[in-house]
Amino acid sequence: MNIDELLKQIKRVHFIGIGGAGMCPLAEILHHEGYELSGSDNNESDTLRRIRALGIPVAMGQRAENVDGAEMVIYTAALLPDNPELVAAREKGIPTFERAKLFGAISRRYPNTIGICGTHGKTTVTAMTVQTAMTAGLDPSALIGGRLPMINANGRVGASEYFICEACEFKDHFLELSPRCAVILNIDNDHMEYFKTMENMKASYTKFADMADTVIYNGDDANTLDAVRAVSAGKTLISYGRGEGNDWSAAHITMNRGAFPEFDILYQGTLFTHVKLSVPGSHNVYNALACAAAAHYAGADADGIRRGVESFTGAGRRFEILYDKNGITVADDYAHHPTELEATIDTALKMEYDRVWAVFQPFTYSRTYMLMDDFARVLSKADKCVLTEIMGSREINTYGVSAEQLRAKIPGAALCDFPDGVADYLYANVQPGDLVLTLGCGDVYKAAKQLVKKYEARG
């Protein structure tokens, strides 16, 4: 029986790794729809605290008995085949599905799913679009890869036909979705251990776009243009970008306080609205244009789009300010690919701090190995760089790569034990006027929070 049919018949679902960024919002949506949930995880996190606050029981550690009573088990792609809960579920005959399958089933419950994909910016654009749609008086359901402060959650259940969701290309997971509208932000060289070539990656984006009726795409991104050119005839194609030939474009761009964009949004060459962003970085011009196009597709008017975009202060772990006292600022960002790191560090360098500290936790051996020189180049832009060991996650280090190899390529960089050594080193060396920016998609934020605790204890 496929997952769509099974969800109509069962009520009790267990999540292995429920605290993951991709698992938590799915659990939140099923909880709101009345399913009885349980979960397990190996590490405490902010997402686990949110899950428990909903009344969902979470077991720490993964044991066979945790799946008792479940009618369906959902697991993450990072799970090893010998995971005791996964093994027990299969032995008991409990249907098991990777999270992408559940995500796809949820997307088919809505008449109009907007899937937002791309190598960079997915979480920011999805969160901005959800906030804008809500500000405009719409009531979308949503699944976001990070916490949206407006709802203090990664997901929500609304009453409208629209489901606005973040669609991830990792291992072609986004091909499990059923979008009515596909939004393609950009296509860059990530997850190449799976895709192998850029042509393969672009072909996957073409497949995703082909599943939709409407395609909103970055008309300034060469790889995206290649993917869209191969889309079947008959689609409604809507472009955005700084270039004048796009359906949605930006004009008269200025940067307030050196980093916060203000500009006119043009639709088909005519002034649509004027916006002053509350998130820093020139890359957010593109994010706001993608949001405007998607929100407009969902029925938002110009005033609602302006108010939504201007009120958006970021998603969780996207240049999220954790501490700003006594001349020292600590922020945390999810950037984990060289292109994202460069955009974030360049933005920080324009924000008039005395020094910018880039504290980076490399994520996966394959990415670190394949993009080593790019990582070294962009991290060298920061005034100071601190590295942790590589977080291997789902991988085995068959590459012989190490954080020390990366450190040797960055002048003056330090390599510290995580998280205590990182926090201690920063506490001893950061000075008033500095910005500390923790970077990575793993748990590097723990070092930032330890540092904040030290400052708060000092008073």
Secondary structure, DSSP 8 states (H G I E B T S, - for coil): --HHHHHTT--EEEEETTTSTTTHHHHHHHHHTT-EEEEEESS--HHHHHHHHTT--EEES--GGGGTT-SEEEE-TT--TT-HHHHHHHHTT--EEEHHHHHHHHHTTSSEEEEEE-SSSHHHHHHHHHHHHHHTT---EEEEEEEETTTTEEEE--SSSEEEEE---GGGGGGG---SEEEE----S-SHHHH-SHHHHHHHHHHHHHT-SEEEEETT-HHHHHHHHTS-TT-EEEEEESSTTSSEEEEEEEEETTTEEEEEEEETTEEEEEEE-SS-STHHHHHHHHHHHHHHHTT--HHHHHHHHHH----TTSSEEEEEETTEEEEEE---SHHHHHHHHHHHHTTT-SEEEEEE--B-HHHHHHTHHHHHHHHTTSSEEEE---B-TT----S---HHHHHTTSTT-EE--TTHHHHHHHHHH--TTEEEEEE-SSSTHHHHHHHHHHHHHH-
